[in-house]
């Protein structure tokens, strides 16, 4: 299935970028897609929408360190593949912007170099630091953290729900036939359902100090069976709360029309709700159990090329310039996603919408970046859609776990 996370760190995201002042270096020219720069220039690929937010940092580094920083705007859809293809040839940038869930692919292709955060690691949100690591090694300087939360129409339901059942009850008391909506679609959407799965103690993988463990698939544990049973009870043959006929557009319109008071989505949809005149409050994901419902966190950041001829300068620029409160707040203004640096996140949280997502994000877990996660996405959504539509919950869930394990073992 296609997971629509709008970059899994999608909109509403915090980003700082600057207009690309394409400068050629004294030690040799470096085109936007040319050879990795020599020691006189750092070439940085960034999402074209975030170029301007980085320009001041690039100019400051150039002036203070004598190393020119060339910002190159790229289509976000092309950055990862272009980076993987060009780095082994000695071309491409010294630094690229990207998402943490690229890490498994980037690492296994040998195109990223370790990054030394040093003492500054303590200055970032813990989930951002965790997401920046692969097999225990840090490879990314984080700048934004994104997760889903519940948007509540505070005019329809003035108080936050204390749990999943209370959410439905509050909506029904407000006269709504379908109080809560969440994007699903014919192939399901496990990204949006994951908070409920975690509430039953059913993570995708177990983890160690080095991160997620691909040899420890947890989907098929007892908690997974309990989640599947609950999911079935909320589907077609139960309460009907979850419905595969509801895709992203339908869920959105239901909330905008006021026919639903609660909408589980990401910061990328807040603008549409506020522009529609809705009094939006941001709530934690209401848990169906006594345990927290923890969503995935998507983290955006910057990677250093394994073939960069100027890794020391690249590390310095990222840690000491991009990793500052001012720059991270500029990125936030450009993308409106929660900054990864704690001080910047606290400053941005003066906005109650941002503060709401930050509170939910404090209980979020990094989306697994390990290659084995590809086998999970292959089967996960379809299995959940089948359960919602009436298939035997436990049997379907156990087949999901078996199919994923077989795919990982290949």
C-alpha positions in Angstrom: 0.0 0.0 0.0 1.0 3.6 -0.4 1.4 5.2 3.0 0.3 8.8 2.8 2.2 10.5 5.5 2.9 13.6 3.5 6.5 12.7 4.1 5.6 10.8 7.0 6.7 13.9 8.4 4.4 15.7 6.3 2.9 19.0 6.3 2.6 21.1 9.3 6.2 20.2 9.5 8.9 22.4 10.9 11.5 23.3 8.3 14.1 25.9 7.8 15.6 26.6 4.5 17.1 29.3 2.5 17.2 30.5 -1.0 19.8 28.7 -2.9 22.7 31.0 -3.3 24.5 28.9 -5.8 28.1 29.7 -5.3 31.1 28.1 -7.0 34.0 27.4 -4.8 37.5 28.6 -5.0 38.8 25.0 -4.9 36.7 23.9 -7.8 33.2 24.2 -9.3 30.3 22.1 -8.0 27.2 22.0 -10.0 23.8 21.1 -8.5 24.3 17.5 -9.7 28.0 17.6 -10.3 31.0 16.1 -8.5 31.0 16.1 -4.8 32.6 19.4 -3.8 36.2 19.9 -3.0 37.3 21.3 0.3 36.4 24.9 -0.6 32.6 24.3 -1.0 29.8 22.4 0.7 27.0 21.5 -1.7 23.7 20.9 0.1 20.6 19.5 -1.5 17.4 20.7 0.1 13.7 20.5 -0.6 13.0 23.3 -3.0 10.3 24.7 -0.7 12.7 25.2 2.1 15.7 26.8 0.4 15.1 30.3 1.7 15.1 29.2 5.3 18.7 28.0 5.2 20.3 30.9 3.3 21.3 32.9 6.3 23.0 29.9 7.9 24.7 29.1 4.7 25.9 32.7 4.3 27.1 32.9 7.9 29.1 29.7 7.6 30.7 30.9 4.4 31.7 34.2 6.0 32.9 32.7 9.2 34.7 29.6 8.0 35.7 30.5 4.5 33.9 27.4 3.1 31.1 28.4 0.7 27.8 26.6 1.1 25.9 26.0 -2.1 22.2 25.4 -1.5 20.6 23.4 -4.3 16.8 23.2 -4.5 15.5 19.7 -5.4 12.2 18.1 -5.9 11.5 16.2 -2.7 10.3 13.2 -4.7 13.7 12.9 -6.4 16.2 13.6 -3.6 16.6 10.1 -2.1 16.9 8.2 -5.4 19.2 10.8 -6.9 21.4 10.8 -3.8 21.7 7.0 -3.8 22.5 6.9 -7.5 25.0 9.8 -7.6 27.0 9.3 -4.4 28.8 6.1 -5.5 30.0 7.8 -8.6 31.6 10.6 -6.7 28.9 13.1 -7.7 26.0 14.6 -5.8 26.1 16.8 -2.7 28.1 16.8 0.5 24.9 17.0 2.5 21.3 16.1 1.6 18.0 16.8 3.4 15.8 13.8 3.9 13.6 11.7 6.2 14.8 9.4 8.9 12.9 6.4 7.5 15.3 6.6 4.5 18.1 5.5 6.8 18.0 1.8 6.3 18.2 2.2 2.5 20.8 4.9 2.7 23.0 2.9 5.1 22.7 -0.4 3.2 23.7 1.4 0.0 26.7 2.8 1.8 26.0 6.4 0.8 25.9 8.1 4.2 28.6 8.9 6.7 28.2 8.8 10.5 27.6 12.2 12.2 29.1 13.3 15.5 26.5 15.2 17.6 28.7 15.1 20.7 27.2 16.8 23.8 24.6 18.6 21.6 22.6 15.3 21.4 21.1 16.2 24.8 19.7 19.4 23.3 17.2 17.5 21.0 13.9 15.9 21.6 14.6 12.2 22.5 12.5 10.8 19.7 14.5 12.9 17.2 17.8 11.6 18.5 16.5 8.0 18.5 15.2 8.3 14.9 18.6 9.7 13.7 20.4 6.5 14.5 20.7 3.3 12.6 22.1 0.2 14.3 23.2 2.4 17.1 25.2 4.9 15.0 24.0 8.5 14.4 23.7 9.5 10.7 21.3 12.4 10.7 21.1 16.0 12.1 17.4 16.3 12.9 15.4 19.4 12.3 11.7 18.5 12.5 9.5 16.0 14.2 6.0 15.1 12.8 3.3 12.9 14.1 -0.5 12.5 14.0 -2.9 13.6 16.7 -6.7 14.0 17.1 -8.1 17.3 15.7 -11.3 18.1 17.7 -14.0 20.5 16.8 -14.1 22.3 20.1 -17.4 24.0 19.3 -19.1 20.6 18.9 -17.3 18.8 21.7 -15.7 21.3 24.3 -13.7 18.7 26.3 -11.1 16.2 25.3 -12.0 12.6 25.4 -10.6 10.4 28.2 -10.4 7.3 26.0 -11.6 5.8 22.8 -15.1 4.9 24.0 -15.5 8.3 25.7 -14.6 10.0 22.4 -17.4 8.1 20.6 -19.8 8.8 23.4 -19.0 12.5 23.4 -19.6 12.7 19.7 -22.9 10.9 19.9 -24.0 13.1 22.7 -23.4 16.0 20.4 -25.8 14.4 17.9 -23.3 13.1 15.5 -23.9 9.8 13.7 -20.2 9.3 13.0 -18.2 11.2 15.7 -14.8 10.1 14.6 -13.1 9.8 11.2 -9.7 8.4 10.2 -8.3 7.8 6.7 -8.4 4.2 5.6 -9.3 3.3 2.1 -9.6 -0.1 0.3 -6.0 -1.1 1.2 -6.2 0.2 4.8 -3.8 2.7 6.4 -1.8 1.1 9.3 0.2 4.3 9.8 -3.0 6.0 11.1 -4.1 2.9 13.1 -0.7 2.3 14.7 -1.5 4.3 17.9 -4.3 1.9 18.7 -2.1 -1.1 18.0 0.5 0.1 20.4 -2.1 0.6 23.1 -2.5 -3.2 23.1 1.2 -3.8 23.5 1.8 -4.8 19.9 4.8 -3.0 18.4 6.0 -4.0 14.9 9.4 -5.0 16.1 11.2 -5.4 19.4 14.1 -3.1 20.1 17.6 -3.1 21.7 19.9 -0.3 22.6 20.9 -0.2 19.0 17.4 0.4 17.8 14.7 -1.8 16.2 15.6 -5.5 15.9 14.5 -7.0 12.6 14.9 -10.5 14.0 12.3 -9.8 16.7 9.0 -9.4 14.8 6.3 -8.6 17.4 3.2 -8.3 15.2 2.1 -11.8 16.0 2.3 -11.5 19.8 -0.7 -11.8 22.2 -1.2 -8.0 22.0 -1.5 -8.2 18.3 -4.3 -10.7 18.5 -6.1 -8.5 21.1 -5.7 -5.5 18.8 -7.0 -7.4 15.8 -10.0 -8.6 17.8 -10.8 -5.0 18.9 -10.3 -3.7 15.4 -12.8 -6.2 14.1 -15.3 -5.1 16.8 -15.0 -1.5 15.5 -15.5 -2.5 11.8 -18.2 -3.5 9.4 -19.7 -6.2 11.6 -19.4 -4.2 14.8 -19.7 -0.5 15.7 -18.7 0.7 12.2 -16.3 3.3 13.6 -13.6 2.1 11.1 -14.7 2.0 7.5 -12.5 1.3 4.4 -14.9 3.5 2.3 -13.5 6.5 4.2 -10.3 7.7 2.4 -8.4 10.8 3.2 -10.6 13.1 1.2 -13.8 11.8 2.8 -12.4 12.0 6.3 -11.3 15.5 5.7 -14.6 16.6 4.3 -16.5 15.0 7.2 -14.6 17.1 9.7 -14.8 20.3 7.6 -18.6 19.8 7.3 -19.0 19.3 11.0 -20.5 15.8 10.6 -17.5 14.5 12.6 -16.1 16.1 15.7 -12.8 14.1 15.9 -10.3 13.5 13.1 -7.1 11.5 13.5 -4.6 13.2 11.1 -1.4 15.1 10.9 -0.4 18.8 11.1 -0.6 19.0 7.3 -4.4 19.1 7.6 -4.7 21.8 10.3 -4.6 24.7 7.8 -7.7 23.4 6.0 -9.6 23.0 9.2 -8.8 26.5 10.6 -9.4 28.1 7.2 -12.9 26.5 7.3 -13.5 28.4 10.5 -13.4 25.4 12.8 -12.3 26.0 16.4 -9.6 23.3 16.4 -8.2 21.7 19.5 -5.4 19.1 19.4 -5.8 16.1 21.6 -3.8 13.0 22.4 -4.9 9.8 20.5 -7.7 8.4 22.8 -6.6 4.9 23.9 -8.9 1.9 23.8 -7.0 0.5 26.8 -5.4 1.7 29.9 -2.1 2.1 28.1 -1.0 5.1 25.9 -1.8 5.1 22.2 1.6 6.0 20.7 1.7 7.1 17.1 4.7 6.9 14.8 7.0 9.9 14.6 8.6 10.9 11.4 11.8 12.9 11.7 13.4 15.1 9.0 17.0 16.0 9.0 20.3 16.2 7.0 22.7 13.4 6.0 26.4 13.7 5.1 27.5 11.8 1.9 29.9 9.0 2.5 31.9 10.3 -0.5 32.1 13.9 0.6 35.6 15.3 0.4 34.8 17.7 3.3 33.1 15.6 6.0 34.6 17.7 8.8 33.1 20.9 7.5 29.8 19.2 6.7 29.6 17.9 10.3 30.5 21.4 11.6 27.9 23.1 9.5 25.1 20.8 10.5 25.8 20.6 14.2 26.9 24.2 14.9 24.8 26.1 12.3 21.7 24.0 11.4 21.5 22.7 14.9 20.8 26.2 16.4 17.6 27.6 17.8 17.5 30.4 15.3 17.9 28.2 12.2 15.6 25.5 13.5 12.9 28.2 14.0 13.5 29.5 10.5 12.9 26.0 9.2 9.8 25.8 11.4 8.4 29.0 9.8 9.1 27.5 6.4 7.4 24.2 7.1 5.3 24.6 10.2 6.5 21.3 11.7 7.7 21.0 15.3 11.5 21.6 15.5 13.7 18.8 16.7 15.8 21.0 18.9 14.2 21.2 22.3 14.7 25.0 22.8 13.2 25.7 19.3 10.4 23.2 20.0 9.5 25.0 23.2 9.5 28.4 21.5 7.3 27.1 18.6 4.9 25.6 21.2 3.7 29.1 22.2 1.2 28.2 19.4 -1.4 25.9 21.1 -1.8 23.9 17.9 2.0 23.2 17.8 1.9 22.5 21.5 -0.8 20.0 21.1 1.1 18.0 18.5 4.2 18.3 20.6 2.4 16.7 23.6 1.3 13.8 21.5 4.7 13.5 20.0 6.2 13.1 23.4 4.6 9.6 23.4 5.4 8.9 19.8 7.9 6.3 18.6 10.2 6.6 15.5 8.9 4.8 12.5 11.2 1.8 11.9 13.8 2.7 9.3 15.2 -0.9 9.0 14.9 -2.6 5.6 12.7 -5.3 7.1 9.9 -2.7 7.5 9.3 -3.0 3.7 8.0 -6.5 4.3 5.6 -5.1 6.9 4.1 -2.4 4.7 3.6 -5.0 1.9 0.9 -6.9 3.9 -0.1 -4.8 6.9 -2.7 -2.5 5.4 -4.5 -5.2 3.4 -4.8 -7.4 6.5 -6.3 -4.5 8.6 -8.7 -3.6 5.8 -9.8 -7.3 5.7 -10.4 -7.3 9.4 -12.4 -4.1 9.3 -14.5 -5.6 6.5 -15.4 -8.7 8.5 -12.6 -11.3 8.1 -11.7 -13.4 11.1 -9.5 -11.0 13.2 -7.1 -13.4 14.9 -6.6 -15.7 11.9 -6.1 -12.8 9.6 -3.6 -11.2 11.9 -1.6 -14.4 12.4 -1.5 -14.8 8.6 -0.2 -11.3 8.4 2.6 -12.0 10.9 3.5 -15.2 9.1 3.6 -13.6 5.7 5.8 -10.7 7.0 8.2 -13.2 8.7 8.4 -15.2 5.5 9.2 -12.1 3.5 11.9 -11.0 6.0 13.5 -14.5 5.9 13.8 -14.5 2.1 
